[in-house]
Structure formats: C-alpha cells, structure tokens
Amino acid sequence: MARKVNRLGIVGTGVMGAGIAQIAAQAGLEVVLFDSRAGAARAARDGLQGTFDKLVSKGKVSRESAGVALSLLSIAESMTAFADCDVVIEAIIEDLGIKQRLFGDLEAVVSRDCILATNTSSLSVTAIAAELTYPGRMAGFHFFNPVPLMKVVEVIGGVNTDEAVVNTLLELASQLGHAGVRAQDSPGFIVNHAGRAYSTEGLKILEEQVAPPDDIDRILREEAGFRMGPLELFDLTGLDVSHPAMESIFTQFYHDPRYRPSYISRQMLKGNRLGRKTGVGFYRYEGGQKIAALAPQPVPTISDFPPFWVGCEDIDLREQVVSLLVSLGGRVERTDSPSEEALCLLLPFGDDAVSASAYFGVDPERTLCLDAFMGLERHRTLMMTPVTRQQMCDAAHALLASDGTGVTVIRDSVGFVSQRVLAAVVNLACDIAQRGIATPTDIDNAVRLGLNYPYGPLAWGDALGPQRLLAILERITALTGDPRYRPSPWLRRRATLGISLLHEAPSVR
C-alpha cells in the first residue's frame, strides 16, 4: 500500500534539488532543504522566491498560492531536521561512495519508515542501498532537467526495495504533477537507456562521413520529426556529460555493440570541444547562439531533365513516387528496365545505393536512391552511389526540390539516415521491453516525455511498420556484419505475428 507523503526532505539544492523543491511546495508538501555547502540551501530558497515571482507576473500562479508555496520551504542547518520527514530525496554528485555515505548518515537520523530516494541518473540503486541497515526503504526517484517542465519521473526499485516504497513514490510523482514510470534497476533505467540509440547512431553516421553534422541534424529534424538533431543535442547537453554516460552504459552492458560509443566524441571531449558551454562542439557558438551553420544545400539549376525510371519492391510506393515525379513535371519510364538515358531512382529499405543498384540491375553511374520511409512531404533525402554522375545527382535534386520541399543529398549509407536511426530507436525500445525493464506503456511514456520524441518508440514503430523495420535491420546487419543492428526478439516475434509492438505476452506462472 502507498503511504501519504506530507513532509519531504531534499539533500542537495542545485538545479535538480531546487526544481524538485519547487514542484513539491507547489503541490502543498512541506519541504526541508539541506546542502552541505554553506549558504547553498538559502540561496536555493531565495532563487525559488524569484521563480514564484516570475510565475505570478506571467499569470501562471496567483500571488496567494505563490506565497503559500514559499512558506512551505524551510532551511535545515543539519540533517537532524529530517527526523520527521516521510521521504528524503538526495540530488547530489554522481559518486557511488559519496551517496552511500550520505544515506548511511541519513539512516541514523530518519524514522524507520522514512523512504530514502536517490535522484541518480546512472548509478545502480541496489549498489547505493547496499550499505544500509534497511535497504528495502531505498529506491530511485529520477527526475529530468528542468524538473518543472519535464513531466516524468522514473521510479526504480533495487533488488531489495520493498514494493510499498515503489508504490508510494509512484503516488508521490502523481501528487507532484508528474507521470511516474516504474523501471527495473538496470544501466540507464528507461530514458537514458533508450536515448543511446539516437545519439550513438548519429555519431556512427558522422564517422562514416555520410553527411556533415548540419545535414544529419536537418534530416532528422525535418524528415523524421525529432525536435533536435543528435549532434546539436550533444552540444546542448555537453560532451563532458554525454560521452561519459555513453561509456558508462557501454561498460555496464559488458560492451554490447548496441551501445558502442564513438571515438569522435571522445576526441572532442579531450580537446574541450564540449558544445555551447565552451563555444565550440559540433557547431560554433557566440553568446550561446549557434554561428556559421551550413545553409541547406543549394538547388541546382537544370533546364533539361533526363527521364526517370523508378525501382521499388513495393508497387504501391513506387506508384506514389511516380505520381510525385509526374506532378513535378518529370518524365517517367514505366518499362521493366530503364533506357540508356534514364536516371534510375531506387527506393530501398536498409540497403545502401550500391547494393540497391545491383539488386535492380541498373547502372550505378546513373543511380540515386530516395528515402521514402517517412513520406516525402516534409523533406527528401537522396543518396548517391560512389560513382553517381554529378549531372544525374543535380537533375534528381532539382526536380525533387522544385515544389519548395527541402532536399539533402548524402553519400552512400546503409539505411540512409532516417531509416537507420529510427530503426535503431525502435529496436532498442523493443530490447528494453524484452528485458522486462519496464512495461511497453511505461517505456513509451518515459521516452516521449523524457526525450521529447514526437511519439513513444513502440507506438512509433507500429506506425512505421514492424515488418518494414525488421527488414531494414536485417539488411543493415547483413551488409555491415555489425551486431549492433541485430533485430530484437521482441520486434522479430511481433513483426512475424503481425501484432503491435506494445503487445505484452501472457504472464507465466
């Protein structure tokens, strides 16, 4: 049974601790703030007074409710003030030994039924609780920054955590206005685990020189629908935070290729090219604003277009592209094979342009591939073979951009950019479900809210088509020999059965 929480203690009053204190006070809880740094707790309370004043000035809260919330915040000179707290949350440095010592000190102060919660994002909850006399009282309670805006919190039970503790924290999350999602104690929990696919695949595409950072990010924003590209996201977060997290999860999963980091981000970290905080990362910044970003690729001027021949395994998709080309004024050959003059436009899934040209038996010098996986309304990606003639590339680019839709041309790549990134994102979410780290619904809610994806990855996979995603991953795996792309059993089984990726198998006695 969940217990009612009225009085909350917070250790560590930095950005995360202050954010948790804000939403707790606004929810009507008494909040006790403590920080070992002299004056830090008072500075946090003063900062929250300024925050409440801004909310009042913007009309988001009333003056009365802001005053009530501020009155619920008290400052503790020592941790003895936590003696009558129902829950104490730590939000301090990510260091296992320091956290263990803190909770040992807290256990000597708080009541026997007080819940101890850690806001850790990367450490094992079980390990943090290992030195406690009563490890069952400890759980993870992982918020995301900025806490008031990121409306999700992961509730993580260690191997010894009492179920009542997890239930109480789930109820507390709801009381604070956040969606609580239950996760097993595993590397990265749900959100940071699931986010490895987007970040590491973006780096892998950059490693292969498929496209420069601007084009990779532009494709994933405009075509796939992500709010930020992976490389600009690295610059926002800072590689001093992101790269160690990638290495940590890779190590904790015993070097599973699925989580392999990149030498590029390690080199940048060593060179202090951290992103916005140092003024240079994948992009350059002045005053926190990006400068010298590459403009979209210029549209070539073409007066005489060759005929187009379209190759695709999916007849319906082929006809959609043929209709698009005709609507743009292109001439399309509807023969079984292309003429000697035709530009061969292929629509592969998972294959690179060389493999696609071999499959369709067409001249690679006259071949380009078009990514139709996400539709062709928002953005269009063209992929060359290593020998595609420039005039053919220019003709395809010019025609496909003639209605004002953005077009990006990339070098040869398995799965283009959007296909391989989205397949990796969905596949990793399937692996998380297969491991039982969280329910499919909690995975989708956590990732959508915690990473600002347009959809939960499993629901997104259903919309994109599990069978097509499986085919993409199988072809990329076959072409690269890299086990990072191996399809998850969760995906393979549901794609074979034709059922939703959100479907849970019956429980076993």
N, C-alpha and C positions, 0 to 999 in steps of 0.2 A: 504494500500500500504506500502511496505517496504521502509525504508529510507536508503540512503547510509551512511555508518559509515566510517569516516576518522580519528577521534581522539578519543582515548579510555583512560579512567581513570581507575586505579586499586587501590583499598584500601586494604592493607594487602599484604606484599611481602614475605610471607613464601613460602613453596614449591608450593602450588597451585597458589598463585598470580604470582610468578616468572614464572611458567610454562605457564600460560595464557599470560603473557607479552612476553615470547619468541615466541610463535606461532603468536601472533598479530604483533610483529615487523617484523618477517619473512614474514608475509603476506602484509607488506607495510603500516601498520597503525602507526600513531603517538601514542605513549604510554606514559602516565604520571603516575609515580609511587609515591604512598604516603603510609607511615606507621607511626603510632603514636610512635613507638619505635625508639629512637634516633639511627641514623645510619643504620637502617634496610633496607631502600629503596636503599641507596648507596651500601650496601653490596650485595643486590639482583642484582643490575646492574653490579657490579664487578663480581659476580658469573656467570651472563649471558655472560659476555665477555669471561670468561673461557670456558663456554659451546660452544660458537661460535668458539673459537679457536680449541676446540676438533673436532667439526664438520668439520672445514677446514682441520685439519690434517688427518682426515679419508676420505677426499674426498667427503663428503656428501653435502657440500656447497662450493661455491667459496669464496676466500678471499674478493672479492669486495662485494658480497651480504651480507657476514657477517658484513662487515664494515657499509653497509647501514642500516642493521637491528639494529646494536648497536647505530647508530646515531639517530634512531627514538625513543630511550628510554631516557626520561628525568625524573629528580627527582623533586618532589614538596615538598616545605618546609611546605606548608599548603594546605588545601583543596580548597582554593580560586583558585588554579591553574586549577581546574576542570570546571571553569566557561564556557569555550568554548568547552567542550567535548560533543560528540554525545551520548556516553554511558559511564556510570561508573559502574564497577563491584566491589562488595566487596567480599573479601576472608579472613574473619576474624573468630574469635572464634564462635562456635555454641552456642550462647546465645541469646535468643529472645530479651531481654531487651537491650542488648548492640547493636544488629543490628538495632533495632527500633530507638535508639538514634542517631546512625551513619547516618541512612538515613534521619532522621529529620534534622540533620546538613547539609547533602548534598543538601537537597531540598532548603535550604536557600541560596545556593551558585550557583547551576547549572541553566541553562536556562530552560524555561517552557517546551520545547520539548525534553530535555535530558532524555534518558531512564536510569532508575536505575535498576540494576540487582544484584541478590544475588546468590552466589555460594553454598548456603546451601544444605546439603545432607539430612537433617532430619527435618527441621522446616517448618511450614506452610508459604508459600509465602503470602497468604492472611493475616495472622497474622502479618508478618513483615511489610506489607504495611498499616496496619490498622491505624497508627497514621499519615500517610502522608496527606497533603492537596490534592494532586492529586494521589490517589492510582492506577489509571489507567496506570501510567507510570512505574509501578513496575512489574517485572517478575523474575522467577527463571532462572538461566543460569548455570546449574550444570555440571561441568567438572569432570573428573576422573583422579586419580593419577597413573602414571606420565602423565601429560597433553599432552606433545608432542607425546607420544606413544599410548595413549588411544583415539582413533579417534571418539569419540562420545560425544555429549553434550545434556543434557536434557533441553528443553525449557518449562518452567512451567508457565502457566497463572493462576494467582489467580482469585477469583470470580469477581474482579473489573478491571482486566487487560484489556487494550484496545487490540483489535485484531491486530492492526497495530504494536504494540510493539512486540507481539509474532512473527509476520511475519518478522520484522526487525532483531530479534535475530536469527531466523532460517536462514536468508540470511547471517548474520554475521558468524554463525557457518560454513556455506559453504565457506565463504571467508577465514576463518582460516584453512580450510582443514579438517574440522570435519563433521561428519554426525549429523545433528540436528534432534532430535526426539521430537515431541510435546507430552506433558503429562499434565494431569489434576493435580491440586493441591490436592494431597492425600498422606497419610503416605508412605514414601519411594519412591514416584514417580513411576518410572518403574523399574530401575535396582536394587535398594536396596530392593524394594518390592519383586520382583521376586526371588532375592537371598535368601530370607528367607526359601524357600523350601529345598534347598540343604543343608544349614547349620543346620537348626533345625532337619532335618530328620537324618543327620549324627550323631548328638548328641543323638537322640532318639534311634538309633540302638546301640550306645555305652551304653546308660542307660540300655538297655535290655540285655547287655552282650552277644550280638550275636557274636561279634568278637572284638579283641583288635584294637586300633587305626591303627596300621600298616596294618592290613588285610582289614579294612574298606576302608582306603585310596587306598590300592593297587587294590582292586576290582573296585573301581570307576574310577581309572586311566586306568587300563589295560583292563577292560571289558567294561565299559560304555564310555570311551573315554574322560573323563574330564582331564584337564591339571594338576590339583592338587586335592587331596582328601580334603574333608571338614575340617578335623581336622588339617592337615598340613596348610591349608589356614587360619584357625583360628590363628595358631602360627605365620604365616607371618604377618597378619593384626594386631594382638594383641588383647587379650580379653578385655583390657581396652577400646578398640574401639568397638569391635564386640558385646560384651554382652549388654552394654547399648543400642546399636542400636536395638538388638532383643527385649529388654524390652520395648523400646520406641514404636516400631511398634505394639507390642502386646497390649500395653496400648491404643494406638491411635485407634486401631480397636476394642476397648471395649472387650478385652480378647477373641476374636475369637480363638478357639482351633487350627485353621490353623497356627497361628503364635506363639504358645506356646514355650517359651524358655526352657532351661534345668537347673536344679539345679547343674549339673556338672560344667557348665561354670561359674555359679555364685560362687561356692565354689573355683574354680581355681582363679577367679578374686580376691576374698577376700584373698587367700593365695599367691597373687603376682606371680602366675604361668601364666604369660601373653603370653609366647611364646619366640620368638627369642630375643626380647628386654630385657628379664630378664634371658635368658639362659635356661629356663625350661617352658614347657607348656604341650602339649600332647606328645612332644618329648623333648630331651635334646640337647643343643647346646653349642659349643665352637667356639668362633670367628665367630659367625653367621652360622656355619656349623652344620648340624644335626649329632649327635653321638648316638651310642647304639641303632640304629633302628633294629627291629627284621628282620631277614632274612626271605625269603619266606619259607613256611612250607616244611620240608624235605619230599622227596618222599619215601614212604615205599618200602622195598624190598620184593617182593612177587614172589613165584615160582609156586604156584598152585592157579589159579583163579577159583572161582565158576562161574556157568553160570549166565548170566544176563537176567532179564525179565524187559521190558520197558513198563511203563504205561503212557499214554498221551491221552487227549481228541482230540488232533489234529493228525489225521492219518498221514498226510504228515510230520509233525515234528517228530513223532515217527519213521518214516522210516529213516529220516535223522540221528537221533541218533543211530538207529540200524546199519546203514551203517558205522557210525563213529566207533562204538564198534567193528564191524567185521574187519574194516581196521586196528584197533589196535591189532588184534589178539584175541579178546574176543569171547566167545561162547554165542549166544543169543537164548533164548527160544521164539518161535513165537506162543505159545499156548495162549488160552484165559485167563489162570490163571497160576501163577508161580508154579514150583515144590517146594518140601520141601528144596532143596539145593540152590535155586536161590537167587541171590542178586536182590532185587526189586529196580529198578531205575525209579523214577517218575519225571515227567516234569510239575509241577503245575504252575499256574499263579495266584498270590495273596494269595494262601493258604499257611499254614505252613506245615511242614512234617507230623505232627500228623494228621491233617485234610485230607491231601492227602492220607495217608496210609489207613485211614478209608473209604474214598471215593472209592478207588480202591480195598478195602477189602484184603489188604496184611498185612503180619506180620511186625509190626513196628521195631522189633529187627533186621530184615534183610533189612530194607528200608533206602535208601538215596534219596534225591531229587537233581536234576541237573537243574541249571538255564539256559535255552536255549533262554531267551528273547532277548539277544543281539547277538545271534550267539555263536558259540563255537570255533572260530578260534583264538582269541587273548588271552582269559583267560576263565577258567571254575570254577564255584563255586558249591561246593557240600554242602548239608545241611543235618544234621543228625536229627533224632528224639531223644528225651531224653533217649531212650533205645537202640539205634542202637549199635550192637555189633562191637567192635573195628576191628575184622578181616574183617568184611564187609566194614567198612569205609576205611581200608587200601587197600583192593582189588580195590575198586572203584577209590580211589586216584591214586594208582599205574598205573592202566590201562589208565586212562584219562590223565595222565602226561607222558605216555610212548613215545609220539611223541615230547616231549620238550615243550609243552604248559603248562603255569603256572596253577596250581590248588590250590584253597584255600578252606578249609573245615570250615564251620561255624556251630554254634548252631542253633536250630530251630527258625524260624522267619517268620512272615507273609511277603510274597513277597521277600524273600531272602534279598539282599542289593540293587543290581542294579534296580530290578523291582520297589521296593517301592520308592526309591529315584527319579528315572526318572518319575514315575507316579506322584509323588508329584510336581516335577518341571513343568511338562506339565500342570497338573491340576491347579496350581497356576497361570500360564500364562493365562490359559483359564478364570480364575476368573478376572484377570486384564482386559482382553478383555470384559468380561461380564459387568464389572462396567463402561466401556467406558473410562478408564483412558488413554488409547492410542489405536491407530488402531492396528490391528494384525501385519501389516508390521512393524510399529514402535516398537512394543513390541519385535519382533524377532530381528530387527537390534540393538536395545538398549541392549538387553541381550547378544547377540552374541559378540558385541564389548565391552560392559562394564564389562562382567563377563568372557570373553574368553571361552564361551562354544563352542563346535565344530559346533553346529547348533543353530539357533533360536529355542526356545522351542516349538512353534506351528508347525513349519516345521518338527522338530524332532518328535513331536507327530504323524504327518501324516506318517512319515517313519516307526515308530514303530507300528502304527495301532491304531486309536482311539477306535475301538471296543475292542481290547485286553486291552488297558489302562483302559477303563471303567470297564471291568470285573475284572481287578486287584484291582481297587479302591473299587468296590462294595464288593468284597470278604474280603479285609482287613477291611473295615468298619463293615461288618457283624461279623467277627471274633473278632475284638477288641472292638467294640461298641464306638470307638473314632470318634467324628465328624470331627477331623482334616483331615480325609481321604475321607470325603463325596465328591462325584463327582460334579464338577462344572456343572451348567445347560448348559453352552457353550459346554462343552465336551459331555455331555449326548445327547444333541439335534443333534450335528453334527455326533456323532457316530451312532445314530439311523438312521439318514438320509443317512449315507454313503458319507458325503461331507467333504471337507478339514476343518481343524481347523482354517485356515486362512480366511475362508469364512465369509464375513460380511453380516448381514441381511439387507434387503432394509430399507431405512430410512422411518420414519413415519411422516406424515405432522403434 
